[in-house]
Amino acid sequence: MIETKRLQIIPLSYEQLLQYAACDHSLEDALGVKYKDEGISPELKEALENTIIPNVADRSKNYLFSTLWTAITKEEREMVGDLCIIGEPNAAGEIEIGYGTYQAFQGKSFMTEIVSGIIEWARKEVGVKFIVASTDKNNLASYRVLEKNYFKLKGETNTMLQWQLEL
């Protein structure tokens, strides 16, 4: 678990990921948090079923580099968003992150704080030298999160921006 000023950031276990995917409030019950009103996007559901849950089930992998890290406010005990690291460090020492803030909590700098917490955690992990992320060119809020955490723009496609932070 990672602690920041306002948040606890918790890496979900295999069982917790199954609860998350079920969207039946069993995860909120297990974590002792308020029920979240929104379900999960079709993209996240697909990622959970096809990538995240199978990778976390693979005991040969360090699950911390494959699971969802969910962020919970310390005071209100509400889930505000999630971050996923997309695999263990590659040969260059890079890990990739993806993230999302639940709609009710957008615009309150929670994701900036979550990414900052993951950066501090990653600095202590053996083999991690860089964090990379991609954002849609039209998603100003998403790339502001990265800019506030000192990521540098490293490339772009017609629709996406690629970012990198050296640790």
C-alpha positions in Angstrom: 0.0 0.0 0.0 1.1 3.6 -0.8 0.0 6.5 1.3 -0.2 10.1 0.1 -1.6 13.2 1.8 -5.2 12.3 1.0 -5.1 8.8 -0.3 -4.4 5.1 0.3 -3.4 3.4 -2.9 -3.9 -0.3 -2.7 -2.7 -3.0 -5.1 -5.6 -5.3 -5.7 -5.2 -9.1 -5.1 -6.5 -11.7 -7.5 -9.6 -12.2 -5.4 -10.2 -8.4 -5.2 -9.8 -8.1 -9.0 -12.6 -10.7 -9.4 -14.7 -8.7 -7.0 -14.0 -5.5 -8.9 -14.9 -7.2 -12.3 -18.2 -8.5 -10.8 -19.4 -4.9 -10.1 -21.6 -6.3 -7.2 -20.1 -4.1 -4.4 -18.3 -7.0 -2.9 -15.0 -5.2 -3.4 -16.3 -2.1 -1.6 -17.5 -4.3 1.2 -14.1 -6.1 1.4 -12.2 -2.8 1.5 -14.6 -1.1 3.9 -15.4 1.8 1.5 -18.5 3.5 0.3 -20.2 2.0 -2.8 -19.1 3.6 -6.1 -22.0 4.5 -8.4 -20.3 3.8 -11.7 -19.6 0.5 -13.3 -16.5 -0.2 -15.3 -15.9 0.7 -18.9 -16.0 -1.9 -21.6 -12.3 -1.3 -22.2 -11.4 -1.9 -18.6 -13.7 -4.9 -18.4 -11.9 -6.4 -21.4 -8.4 -5.6 -19.9 -9.4 -7.2 -16.6 -10.7 -10.4 -18.2 -8.0 -10.8 -20.9 -4.8 -9.3 -19.4 -4.9 -8.0 -15.8 -6.6 -11.0 -14.0 -4.6 -13.7 -16.0 -1.3 -11.9 -15.3 -2.0 -11.5 -11.6 -3.0 -15.2 -11.5 0.5 -16.1 -13.0 2.5 -16.7 -9.8 5.8 -16.4 -11.8 5.1 -12.6 -12.2 5.3 -9.9 -9.7 1.6 -9.0 -9.5 2.3 -5.4 -8.4 3.4 -4.8 -12.0 0.1 -6.1 -13.4 -2.7 -5.4 -11.1 -5.0 -2.4 -10.6 -4.0 0.0 -7.8 -7.1 1.5 -6.5 -7.1 4.9 -4.6 -9.2 5.5 -1.6 -9.7 8.8 0.2 -8.5 8.5 3.8 -11.2 10.6 5.3 -14.4 9.8 3.3 -13.3 6.2 2.5 -14.3 6.5 -1.2 -12.7 5.0 -4.2 -11.7 7.8 -6.5 -9.8 6.1 -9.3 -7.4 3.4 -10.5 -4.0 3.0 -12.0 -2.5 0.0 -13.7 1.1 -0.8 -14.4 1.3 -2.7 -17.7 3.8 -5.3 -16.9 7.2 -5.7 -15.3 10.2 -3.5 -16.4 11.3 -4.1 -19.9 15.0 -4.4 -20.9 15.3 -0.6 -20.9 13.9 -0.5 -17.4 10.6 1.0 -18.5 7.2 0.4 -17.0 4.0 1.7 -18.6 1.1 3.1 -16.6 -2.6 3.7 -17.5 -5.1 5.4 -15.2 -8.6 6.7 -14.8 -10.4 8.9 -12.3 -14.1 8.2 -11.5 -16.3 10.9 -12.9 -17.4 12.3 -9.5 -13.8 12.9 -8.5 -12.4 14.4 -11.7 -10.9 17.9 -11.5 -9.8 17.5 -7.9 -6.1 16.5 -8.5 -6.6 13.0 -7.2 -4.9 11.4 -10.3 -2.0 13.7 -10.0 -1.6 12.5 -6.4 -2.0 8.9 -7.4 0.6 9.1 -10.2 3.0 10.9 -7.7 2.5 8.0 -5.2 3.3 5.4 -7.9 6.4 7.3 -8.9 7.7 7.3 -5.4 7.0 3.6 -5.1 8.7 2.9 -8.5 11.8 4.7 -7.5 12.4 2.0 -4.9 11.8 -0.9 -7.2 14.8 -2.8 -8.6 15.1 -2.5 -12.4 12.7 0.5 -12.9 14.4 3.4 -14.6 11.6 5.0 -16.5 7.8 5.3 -16.4 6.0 5.8 -19.7 2.4 6.7 -20.5 0.3 7.5 -23.5 -2.5 10.0 -23.6 -5.1 10.9 -26.2 -4.2 14.3 -27.7 -7.7 15.6 -26.8 -7.5 14.6 -23.2 -6.0 17.7 -21.6 -6.7 16.6 -18.1 -4.8 13.3 -18.6 -1.7 14.9 -19.9 -1.8 17.7 -17.3 -1.5 14.9 -14.7 1.8 13.8 -16.4 3.1 17.3 -16.8 2.5 18.0 -13.1 4.5 14.9 -12.3 7.4 16.1 -14.5 6.9 13.6 -17.4 8.4 14.8 -20.7 6.7 14.5 -24.1 8.7 12.0 -26.1 6.6 11.4 -29.2 3.3 11.5 -30.9 1.0 9.8 -33.4 -2.0 11.3 -35.1 -4.1 10.7 -32.0 -1.8 10.0 -29.1 1.0 11.6 -27.1 3.8 9.5 -25.6 5.3 10.6 -22.3 8.3 9.5 -20.2 9.7 10.2 -16.8 13.3 9.2 -15.9 13.6 8.1 -12.3 
